[in-house]
């Protein structure tokens, strides 16, 4: 009886270790964030998630990945840096942004309310990707920004639709430089995806037609 209990305990420990290991792998950033093909091959479920967003909203996979790379470097629990009291003591976060897509609390609540996706979590990749598709759709509809235009999509993403309309980014050269970087990521990812279409799935194409 004692041996049975010991065996049972060992089994539970092994199962727990496997669960923790799988969870760790799921939340760990991709090993090679510079390659869209490597990212989607490594991270189970990410290809299907980004493909679903493309089919649902028309937002290209490369644009989704480019924005997430810039916002969080694919870290599921990414948070903005802290402010410092007297330049030394950490004192609160700079904003409530959180997760893969670095979405603020109020904006995330808006997304859940409008989409009905009330169980969505910012640290879940498929939900973050869906948010980007949803937000880019609004940017296209209200601002006329093509979903393939990663540069302007990112500016609207960062500044908000009202800020983009007011052209607030024109006074932020650093932000325009970041948007150029996001556009570069997007173009690189698109070129890479064209080369690994067959590996990702039969009949897959980055083009929406």
C-alpha positions as CSV (number, residue, x, y, z in Angstrom):
1,X,0.0,0.0,0.0
2,X,2.9,2.3,0.9
3,X,4.5,1.6,-2.5
4,X,1.3,2.2,-4.3
5,X,1.0,5.6,-2.6
6,X,4.7,6.4,-3.5
7,X,4.1,5.4,-7.1
8,X,1.0,7.5,-7.2
9,X,2.9,10.5,-5.8
10,X,5.6,10.0,-8.4
11,X,3.1,9.9,-11.2
12,X,1.5,13.1,-9.9
13,X,4.8,14.9,-9.8
14,X,5.7,13.8,-13.3
15,X,2.3,14.9,-14.6
16,X,2.7,18.2,-12.9
17,X,6.1,18.7,-14.3
18,X,4.9,18.0,-17.8
19,X,2.0,20.5,-17.4
20,X,4.4,23.2,-16.2
21,X,6.8,22.4,-19.0
22,X,4.1,22.6,-21.6
23,X,2.8,25.8,-20.2
24,X,6.3,27.2,-20.1
25,X,6.9,26.3,-23.8
26,X,3.6,27.9,-24.7
27,X,4.4,31.2,-23.1
28,X,8.0,31.4,-23.9
29,X,8.8,33.8,-26.8
30,X,9.9,32.3,-30.1
31,X,13.6,31.5,-30.4
32,X,14.0,33.4,-33.6
33,X,11.7,36.5,-33.8
34,X,13.3,37.7,-37.0
35,X,11.8,34.9,-39.1
36,X,8.0,34.6,-39.5
37,X,8.4,31.1,-40.8
38,X,10.4,30.0,-37.8
39,X,7.9,31.7,-35.4
40,X,4.9,30.0,-36.9
41,X,6.6,26.6,-37.1
42,X,7.8,26.7,-33.5
43,X,4.7,28.0,-31.8
44,X,1.9,25.5,-31.9
45,X,-1.4,27.2,-32.8
46,X,0.0,30.6,-33.8
47,X,-0.3,29.9,-37.5
48,X,-4.0,28.9,-37.2
49,X,-4.7,31.9,-34.9
50,X,-3.1,34.4,-37.3
51,X,-4.7,32.7,-40.3
52,X,-8.1,32.9,-38.7
53,X,-7.7,36.6,-38.0
54,X,-6.7,37.1,-41.7
55,X,-9.8,35.3,-42.9
56,X,-12.0,37.1,-40.3
57,X,-10.8,40.6,-40.7
58,X,-8.5,40.6,-43.7
59,X,-5.5,41.8,-41.7
60,X,-2.3,40.2,-43.1
61,X,-0.4,37.7,-41.0
62,X,2.8,39.6,-41.5
63,X,1.2,42.8,-40.2
64,X,-0.1,41.0,-37.1
65,X,3.3,39.6,-36.3
66,X,5.1,42.9,-36.9
67,X,2.9,44.8,-34.5
68,X,3.2,42.1,-31.8
69,X,6.9,41.9,-32.2
70,X,7.2,45.7,-31.7
71,X,4.8,45.8,-28.8
72,X,6.0,42.9,-26.7
73,X,8.7,40.9,-28.5
74,X,6.2,38.1,-28.3
75,X,6.2,38.0,-24.5
76,X,2.8,37.0,-23.2
77,X,3.0,39.0,-20.0
78,X,4.9,42.1,-21.2
79,X,4.3,45.3,-19.3
80,X,5.6,48.8,-19.7
81,X,8.4,50.1,-17.6
82,X,7.9,51.7,-14.2
83,X,8.0,55.3,-13.3
84,X,10.4,56.2,-10.5
85,X,9.9,58.3,-7.4
86,X,12.8,60.7,-6.9
87,X,14.4,59.0,-10.0
88,X,15.3,56.0,-7.9
89,X,12.3,54.3,-6.3
90,X,10.1,52.2,-8.6
91,X,6.6,53.7,-8.5
92,X,3.8,52.3,-10.6
93,X,3.7,51.4,-14.3
94,X,3.8,54.0,-17.0
95,X,0.4,52.6,-18.3
96,X,-2.0,49.7,-17.9
97,X,-0.8,48.2,-21.2
98,X,-0.3,44.4,-20.9
99,X,0.2,41.3,-22.9
100,X,1.3,40.4,-26.4
101,X,-0.4,43.4,-28.0
102,X,0.2,45.8,-25.1
103,X,-3.4,46.9,-24.9
104,X,-4.5,49.2,-22.1
105,X,-7.3,48.2,-19.7
106,X,-9.9,50.6,-21.1
107,X,-9.2,49.7,-24.7
108,X,-9.4,46.0,-23.9
109,X,-12.7,46.4,-22.2
110,X,-13.9,48.3,-25.3
111,X,-12.8,45.4,-27.5
112,X,-14.5,42.8,-25.4
113,X,-17.7,44.8,-25.2
114,X,-17.9,45.4,-29.0
115,X,-16.9,41.9,-30.1
116,X,-18.7,40.0,-27.3
117,X,-15.4,38.1,-26.7
118,X,-15.8,38.6,-22.9
119,X,-13.4,35.8,-22.0
120,X,-10.5,37.2,-24.0
121,X,-7.2,37.5,-22.3
122,X,-4.3,39.8,-23.3
123,X,-1.8,37.2,-22.5
124,X,-3.4,34.7,-24.9
125,X,-1.9,34.9,-28.3
126,X,-5.0,34.2,-30.3
127,X,-6.9,36.9,-28.4
128,X,-4.2,39.4,-29.0
129,X,-4.1,38.6,-32.7
130,X,-7.9,39.0,-32.9
131,X,-7.6,42.4,-31.2
132,X,-5.1,43.6,-33.8
133,X,-7.4,42.4,-36.6
134,X,-10.4,44.1,-35.0
135,X,-8.5,47.4,-34.3
136,X,-7.0,47.5,-37.8
137,X,-10.5,47.1,-39.3
138,X,-11.7,50.2,-37.4
139,X,-8.5,52.0,-38.6
140,X,-9.4,51.1,-42.1
141,X,-13.0,52.1,-41.8
142,X,-12.6,55.4,-40.0
143,X,-9.2,56.5,-41.2
144,X,-8.9,54.9,-44.6
145,X,-5.7,53.1,-43.7
146,X,-5.1,49.9,-45.7
147,X,-4.6,46.8,-43.6
148,X,-1.5,46.1,-45.6
149,X,0.0,49.5,-44.6
150,X,1.9,48.5,-41.5
151,X,3.4,52.0,-41.1
152,X,0.2,53.9,-40.7
153,X,-1.7,51.0,-39.0
154,X,1.0,51.1,-36.3
155,X,0.7,54.9,-35.9
156,X,-3.1,54.6,-35.5
157,X,-2.5,51.7,-33.1
158,X,-0.1,53.7,-30.9
159,X,-1.8,57.1,-31.0
160,X,-5.4,55.9,-31.1
161,X,-7.9,56.8,-33.8
162,X,-8.4,60.3,-32.4
163,X,-4.7,61.0,-32.1
164,X,-4.1,59.8,-35.6
165,X,-6.8,62.1,-37.0
166,X,-5.1,65.0,-35.2
167,X,-1.7,63.9,-36.6
168,X,-0.2,63.9,-33.1
169,X,2.6,61.6,-34.4
170,X,4.0,64.4,-36.5
171,X,5.5,65.8,-33.3
172,X,7.0,62.5,-32.4
173,X,9.9,61.7,-34.7
174,X,10.8,58.7,-32.5
175,X,7.4,57.2,-33.0
176,X,7.6,57.6,-36.8
177,X,11.0,55.9,-36.7
178,X,9.4,53.0,-34.7
179,X,6.5,52.8,-37.3
180,X,9.2,52.6,-40.0
181,X,10.7,49.7,-38.1
182,X,7.3,47.9,-37.8
183,X,6.8,48.4,-41.6
184,X,10.3,46.8,-42.1
185,X,9.3,43.9,-40.0
186,X,6.1,43.5,-41.9
187,X,7.8,43.5,-45.3
188,X,10.4,41.0,-44.2
189,X,7.8,38.7,-42.7
190,X,5.8,38.9,-45.9
191,X,8.7,37.9,-48.1
192,X,9.6,35.0,-45.7
193,X,6.0,33.7,-45.6
194,X,6.0,33.5,-49.4
195,X,8.9,31.1,-49.2
196,X,7.5,28.8,-46.6
197,X,3.9,28.6,-47.8
198,X,4.1,24.9,-48.5
199,X,5.6,24.1,-45.1
200,X,2.8,26.0,-43.3
201,X,-0.1,24.3,-45.0
202,X,-1.4,23.0,-48.2
203,X,-2.9,25.8,-50.3
204,X,-1.7,28.5,-47.8
205,X,-0.9,31.9,-49.2
206,X,-0.3,35.3,-47.6
207,X,-2.5,36.9,-50.2
208,X,-6.2,37.2,-49.3
209,X,-7.3,35.9,-52.7
